[in-house]
Amino acid sequence: MSETGPRLLAAGFDVRVPALSRKKASPSLRLFAESASTSAASANQLANVRWSAVFGDVELTAEEISRLAREARPLVRSGGKWVAVDKADLKAAADALEERANSRQMTGAEMLRFALGLDGSPLSGGVSVGGNTWASNLLKNAAAVSAAEVGTPDGFIGELRSYQAEAVAWLGFLNASGLGGCLALDMGLGKTPTMLAYLALTAGDGPSLVVAPPAVVGNWAAEARKFVPHLKVHVHHGANRMDSAGLARRAASADVVITTYGTAVRDVEAIEKIEWQRLVLDEAQAIKNPANDTSQQLRRISAKTKVALTGTPIENGLGDLWSILDFTNPGLVGPRPRFIAGLSQEATNSKDGAEDAMRALNGILVFRRTKSEPAIAAELPDRIDELDRCSMTAEQIGLYQAVLDKLITGNSLELGEEPRKGQVLAAITALKQICNHPAAYQEDDRPLAGRSGKLSRLEEIVDAVFAAGERVLIFTHFAQWGVKLAEHLAKRTNTPVSCYHGGLTRIARDQIIDEFQHRDGAGALVLSLKAGGTGLNLTAASHVVLYDRWWNPAVEDQARDRAWRIGQTKTVISHRLICPGTIDERVEEVVMGKRRIAEMVMPKSSSLADLDADQLRVALGIRPDQILTEEMMEQDGEPQVMEDLELEVAQ
């Protein structure tokens, strides 16, 4: 039937035999539970189980496999069809069943680990779970969610992309199942609005706690105002934040409380007393080390559902993913060594090894989508523009205020119009440098890390880009600061990072571009806005960071278009970094054209040089209600908007 039959057919004979499946059946194990409770608690309850082996559509017991092995028959009959069975596969199945002969009881969590491949399988087809068990029902429900049609939930202003709507449905599945999970949308695919859409869907059933790095706390608050303005959002952060009793009262009336990792650890005794419905960790790679203090303290916070958000769930290895999933579902995914060993069978040395490892978990404990998926790429625009609001450190605020005070109270007020104009322009430049980093304003020999909110956010972006094996362009208006930035990133990533600026020879600049375009793997390149803003083709990069802002939007567009141009095959993600409540935000408002000069509090003024001291404070000073710092709590409310500045000042 399997050898002679095809040869006779080829020779012209009429051969009549029972239907034969010519494709070799892949062997797998089947775990069947006779009865089990289907409640969420049954994840830890025991159920009676029995094992069998499956070859295609044929299910065989240990006794049947033993008999077939003795007879050395190459075919097994099932439902009128003959299935070819490999002798080596029969022996492997027999050994696997013999090894599990005494495993007659198992918890729902153990069954789920087998079904997901976390506990490994000696057979290539893995393990399937049957019967009316917690694990099998969980898998069925997850499959139903992935097959259901979903849309943008009520209360969300805007329209979710299809994969974002699917993610919202998956979050609902987690909540209904009493599980936690990892929302692992690739960078630029919109994790924050996706999570906010789900929080809007569940508003009213209790408070949710969002823990995020300081650099993105402002983004969470701003995105909430933009997409879900009806939600009651409170930011718990800074020296003036509420005490334990005040936080408890505020949480009782809030839909979402946003805090930082540092604040959550410091206030964990107050936070753990509150009954949270959801605990959301943004940039969850912060807990990839389960032994560090942050991970340990955050485990004290209980919630019905715990969700980790990250674009890089496997940043350094499978241990990162275990740390995240064990946090969101304590004990469910088993011991770390077994988890890593189980998924290592999928995570080969190939380029997509990490993604292969997550495939079995996708849609159950992990929701993973990447820009490289054809269906996702077809749905994305050619370019995604993001505005990142960055915190200010105490050092930055002190320097900023000192420059402003000197401008307002100094002798410049007594000078004529032309010198005064120069003083104002010099102050604007200094304030922009301080927003970048204290070391961009005045030279010092201190390390750069930890002194600037913008730098912290840039480090997060670069880490994510490198983890994805991609490349990023970083533009700054200040060439000397660009050199410092390149040196800092080179040390941090252990990768050569150059700064392209006008002080280099043409040969040196051409060499930098050639090396960046043709290097293998991840990379970063810092460019001065003036030297690198035009004439270059840098399509090897799919990420652009505008570290500081320039008054003319066309200049920024030209810089961004170094990557977003003909020849680019990926979606380009452009990040604009600003410090809210500062000169940075004034530039952003000018670029966006939100207001005209007539709306300014200077009815008789024609330029910044004509403003008095109070008007200068309004024009250039810090807005306390908008500033984001490690020490100051962000207040609710819409920001005031400054008008367009005179072209002579912009220049």
Buried (B, 14 or more C-beta within 10 A) or exposed (E): BEEEBEEEEEEEEEEEEEEBBEEEBBBBBBBBBEEBBEEBEBBEBBBEBBBBBBBBEBBBEBEBBBEBBEEEEBBBEBEEBBBBBBEEBBEBBBEBBEEBEEEEEBBBBBBBBBBBBBBBBBBEBBBBBBBBBBBBBBBEBBEEBBEEEBEBBEBBBEEBBEBBBBBBBBBBBBBEBBBBBBBBBBBBBBBBBBBBBBBBBBBEEBBBBBBBBBBBBBBBBBBBBEBBEEBBBBBBBBEEBBEEEEBBEBBEEBBBBBBBBBBBBBBBEBBBEBEBBBBBBBBBBBBBBBEEEBBBBBBEBEBBBBBBBBBBBBBEEBBBBBBBBBBBBEEBBBEBEBBBBBBBBBBEEEEEBBBBBBBBBBBBBBBBBBBEBEEBEEBBEEBBBBBBBBBBBEBBBEBBEEBBEBBBEEEBEEEEEEEBBEBBBEBBBBBBBBBBBBBBBEEEEEEBEEBBBBBBBBBBBBBBBBBBEBBBBBBBBBBBBBBBBBBBBBEBBEBBBBBBBEEBEEEEBEEBBEEBBEBEEBBBBBBBBBBBBEEBBBBBBBBBBBBBBBBEEEBBEBBBBBBBEEEBEBBBBBBBBBBBBBBBBBBBBBBEEEBEBEEBEBEEBEBBBBBEEEBBBBBBBBBEBBBBBBBBBBEEEEBBEBBBBBEEBBE
